[in-house]
Amino acid sequence: MVITFLITMALMLSPAVILADGHNTEPHYQAGPASQDGIGKFYMGREISHIMGHLGAGWLERSTREQEERTDLLVENMNLKPTDVVVDLGAGTGYFSFPMARRLTRGKLLAVDIQPEMLTLIQQGKEQLNIDNIQTILATETQANIPIGSADVVLLVDAYHEFSHPWEVMESVVKGLKSGGRIVLVEYRGEDRNVPIKRLHKMTQKQAKKEMQAVGLVWQQTDNYLPQQHVMIFVKP
């Protein structure tokens, strides 16, 4: 029983599972030495970082966040239409879900997260704030579970770099987007050493463009109105 458990854990934690016949079940990824903040799994030259669990919810809701990151500017500049269907992918506590939902007077907000505990927090917030146009969706490590062809905009704030299967997840996101739909990818600027965030929790524009292009998305523009983060816009052709 102990041996079975250890084998199961090894398969779960292995960056790339190699079967007895030599077949790699995760051909998009490479294994390597894990850094302090990484999982030892590499995608297109980038080591994937550890995920911040639901126990970090307090940091997401810290009172200084709006001032530090100017999160208010992000929502204001997303150019959301009242009828849009917007996905908050990696929604966490719903920090962005709630203000976006208020703007979608005839639309809908899909709050997607891999952690049920986070979705529970959003459900509680819906009831407290009396917001009825938010639908919570439980994602998996490989699927965002967005209904096909349903989304006008998908927002990812400081979440993408933690995806253990970024290629698979973004493939599913592209399927969930309408033609012409937008990805708004927000990540701490990896080019800027002065941004006080751990290296694996930042991304450069060059790396982001390479990874989004791999799933067929087209870079449209990068806005730098936020003090610490890139706001990178990609479009589904």
C-alpha positions as CSV (number, residue, x, y, z in Angstrom):
1,M,0.0,0.0,0.0
2,V,2.9,2.4,0.8
3,I,4.6,1.6,-2.5
4,T,1.3,2.3,-4.4
5,F,0.9,5.6,-2.6
6,L,4.5,6.7,-3.4
7,I,4.0,5.8,-7.1
8,T,0.8,7.7,-7.2
9,M,2.4,10.8,-5.6
10,A,5.3,10.6,-8.0
11,L,3.0,10.6,-11.0
12,M,1.0,13.5,-9.5
13,L,4.2,15.6,-8.8
14,S,6.3,14.6,-11.8
15,P,6.7,17.5,-14.3
16,A,6.6,15.1,-17.2
17,V,5.5,11.5,-16.9
18,I,7.5,9.1,-19.0
19,L,5.8,5.7,-19.6
20,A,7.6,2.4,-19.9
21,D,7.6,2.6,-23.7
22,G,9.4,6.0,-23.5
23,H,6.3,8.0,-24.4
24,N,6.1,11.4,-22.8
25,T,2.5,12.1,-21.7
26,E,3.2,15.8,-21.3
27,P,5.1,16.7,-24.5
28,H,4.7,20.5,-24.0
29,Y,6.8,20.5,-20.8
30,Q,10.3,19.7,-19.6
31,A,11.5,18.6,-16.2
32,G,14.4,20.3,-14.4
33,P,15.8,21.3,-11.0
34,A,13.1,23.1,-9.0
35,S,14.0,26.5,-7.7
36,Q,12.8,27.7,-4.3
37,D,9.5,29.1,-5.7
38,G,9.0,26.7,-8.6
39,I,7.7,23.2,-9.3
40,G,10.6,22.0,-11.5
41,K,8.4,22.0,-14.5
42,F,9.3,24.2,-17.5
43,Y,7.1,25.5,-20.3
44,M,8.8,27.2,-23.2
45,G,11.8,28.0,-21.1
46,R,9.9,29.3,-18.1
47,E,9.7,27.5,-14.8
48,I,6.1,27.3,-13.5
49,S,5.7,28.8,-10.0
50,H,4.0,27.3,-6.9
51,I,0.3,28.3,-6.6
52,M,-0.9,30.6,-3.9
53,G,-3.5,28.7,-2.1
54,H,-6.8,29.9,-0.6
55,L,-5.0,30.6,2.7
56,G,-3.5,33.6,0.9
57,A,-6.9,35.1,0.4
58,G,-6.2,37.9,3.0
59,W,-3.3,39.1,0.8
60,L,-5.6,39.4,-2.2
61,E,-8.0,41.5,-0.1
62,R,-5.4,43.7,1.7
63,S,-6.4,47.3,2.3
64,T,-3.4,48.7,0.5
65,R,-3.9,46.7,-2.8
66,E,-5.8,49.4,-4.7
67,Q,-3.2,52.0,-3.9
68,E,-0.2,49.8,-4.6
69,E,-1.5,48.3,-7.9
70,R,-4.1,50.8,-9.0
71,T,-6.6,48.0,-9.5
72,D,-9.3,50.6,-10.1
73,L,-7.6,51.7,-13.3
74,L,-7.6,48.2,-14.6
75,V,-11.4,47.8,-14.4
76,E,-11.9,51.3,-15.8
77,N,-9.7,50.7,-18.8
78,M,-11.1,47.3,-19.9
79,N,-13.7,48.9,-22.1
80,L,-16.4,46.4,-20.9
81,K,-19.8,46.6,-22.6
82,P,-23.0,46.2,-20.5
83,T,-23.9,43.1,-22.5
84,D,-20.5,41.4,-22.3
85,V,-19.9,37.9,-20.9
86,V,-16.7,38.3,-19.0
87,V,-14.5,35.5,-17.5
88,D,-12.4,36.2,-14.4
89,L,-10.0,33.2,-14.7
90,G,-8.2,32.6,-11.4
91,A,-10.9,34.7,-9.8
92,G,-9.7,34.0,-6.2
93,T,-11.8,36.0,-3.7
94,G,-13.6,37.8,-6.5
95,Y,-11.6,41.0,-6.0
96,F,-12.2,41.9,-9.7
97,S,-15.3,39.8,-10.2
98,F,-17.6,42.0,-8.2
99,P,-16.6,45.4,-9.7
100,M,-16.8,44.0,-13.2
101,A,-20.2,42.3,-12.6
102,R,-21.6,45.7,-11.6
103,R,-20.7,47.1,-15.1
104,L,-22.4,44.1,-16.9
105,T,-25.9,45.3,-16.4
106,R,-27.2,43.1,-19.2
107,G,-24.3,40.7,-19.3
108,K,-22.7,38.1,-17.0
109,L,-19.5,37.4,-15.1
110,L,-18.1,33.9,-15.0
111,A,-15.8,33.5,-11.9
112,V,-13.5,30.6,-12.6
113,D,-11.1,29.1,-10.1
114,I,-9.5,25.7,-9.4
115,Q,-10.0,26.0,-5.6
116,P,-13.5,25.4,-4.3
117,E,-12.7,27.4,-1.2
118,M,-12.2,30.5,-3.4
119,L,-15.5,29.9,-5.1
120,T,-17.3,29.6,-1.8
121,L,-16.0,33.0,-0.8
122,I,-17.4,34.4,-4.1
123,Q,-20.8,32.8,-3.4
124,Q,-20.8,34.4,0.0
125,G,-19.9,37.8,-1.5
126,K,-22.7,37.5,-4.1
127,E,-25.3,37.1,-1.3
128,Q,-23.8,39.9,0.9
129,L,-23.6,42.4,-2.0
130,N,-26.8,41.3,-3.7
131,I,-25.1,40.7,-7.0
132,D,-27.0,38.1,-9.1
133,N,-25.1,38.0,-12.5
134,I,-22.0,36.1,-11.3
135,Q,-21.8,32.4,-12.1
136,T,-19.0,30.4,-10.4
137,I,-17.2,27.6,-12.3
138,L,-14.8,25.1,-10.9
139,A,-11.8,24.6,-13.2
140,T,-9.3,21.7,-13.3
141,E,-5.6,21.7,-13.8
142,T,-6.1,21.3,-17.6
143,Q,-9.5,22.8,-18.3
144,A,-11.0,26.2,-17.6
145,N,-14.5,24.8,-18.2
146,I,-15.7,27.9,-20.0
147,P,-18.7,27.2,-22.2
148,I,-17.6,27.0,-25.8
149,G,-17.8,30.3,-27.8
150,S,-19.4,32.1,-24.9
151,A,-16.9,34.7,-23.7
152,D,-16.2,38.2,-24.9
153,V,-13.4,38.9,-22.5
154,V,-11.2,36.8,-20.3
155,L,-9.3,38.5,-17.5
156,L,-6.2,36.8,-15.9
157,V,-4.6,38.8,-13.1
158,D,-1.4,37.4,-11.6
159,A,-2.7,33.9,-12.1
160,Y,-1.4,32.5,-15.4
161,H,2.2,32.0,-14.3
162,E,0.9,29.5,-11.7
163,F,-1.0,27.3,-14.1
164,S,0.6,23.8,-13.9
165,H,-0.7,23.0,-17.5
166,P,-0.7,26.4,-19.2
167,W,-0.9,25.0,-22.8
168,E,-4.0,22.9,-22.0
169,V,-5.8,25.5,-20.0
170,M,-5.2,28.2,-22.6
171,E,-6.4,25.9,-25.4
172,S,-9.6,25.5,-23.5
173,V,-9.8,29.3,-22.9
174,V,-9.5,29.9,-26.6
175,K,-12.4,27.5,-27.3
176,G,-14.4,29.4,-24.7
177,L,-13.8,32.8,-26.5
178,K,-16.0,34.2,-29.2
179,S,-14.2,35.0,-32.5
180,G,-12.6,38.4,-31.9
181,G,-12.8,37.9,-28.1
182,R,-10.1,39.4,-25.9
183,I,-7.6,38.0,-23.4
184,V,-6.5,40.6,-20.8
185,L,-3.3,39.2,-19.3
186,V,-2.0,41.1,-16.3
187,E,1.3,40.0,-14.9
188,Y,4.0,41.8,-12.8
189,R,6.7,43.1,-15.1
190,G,9.5,40.5,-15.4
191,E,11.8,43.0,-17.1
192,D,11.8,45.3,-14.0
193,R,14.0,44.3,-11.1
194,N,12.5,47.1,-9.1
195,V,9.1,45.4,-8.9
196,P,9.2,43.8,-5.5
197,I,7.8,40.4,-6.5
198,K,9.5,37.0,-6.6
199,R,11.0,36.2,-10.0
200,L,8.8,33.3,-10.9
201,H,5.7,35.4,-10.1
202,K,6.6,37.9,-12.8
203,M,6.5,37.6,-16.6
204,T,8.2,39.5,-19.4
205,Q,6.2,40.6,-22.5
206,K,8.4,38.5,-24.7
207,Q,7.6,35.3,-22.8
208,A,3.9,36.1,-22.6
209,K,3.7,36.8,-26.3
210,K,5.5,33.5,-27.1
211,E,3.1,31.5,-24.9
212,M,-0.1,33.1,-26.1
213,Q,1.0,32.7,-29.7
214,A,1.4,28.9,-29.1
215,V,-2.4,28.6,-28.7
216,G,-3.3,30.8,-31.6
217,L,-3.8,34.1,-29.9
218,V,-2.7,37.4,-31.5
219,W,-1.0,40.1,-29.5
220,Q,-2.9,43.4,-29.9
221,Q,-1.2,45.8,-27.5
222,T,0.5,46.2,-24.1
223,D,-0.6,48.9,-21.8
224,N,1.6,50.1,-18.9
225,Y,-0.7,52.4,-17.0
226,L,-0.4,50.2,-13.9
227,P,2.6,50.9,-11.6
228,Q,3.9,47.3,-11.4
229,Q,2.1,45.2,-14.0
230,H,1.9,44.8,-17.8
231,V,-1.7,44.7,-19.2
232,M,-1.3,42.6,-22.3
233,I,-4.2,42.3,-24.7
234,F,-4.5,39.2,-27.0
235,V,-7.2,38.5,-29.5
236,K,-8.7,35.3,-30.9
237,P,-8.7,35.7,-34.7
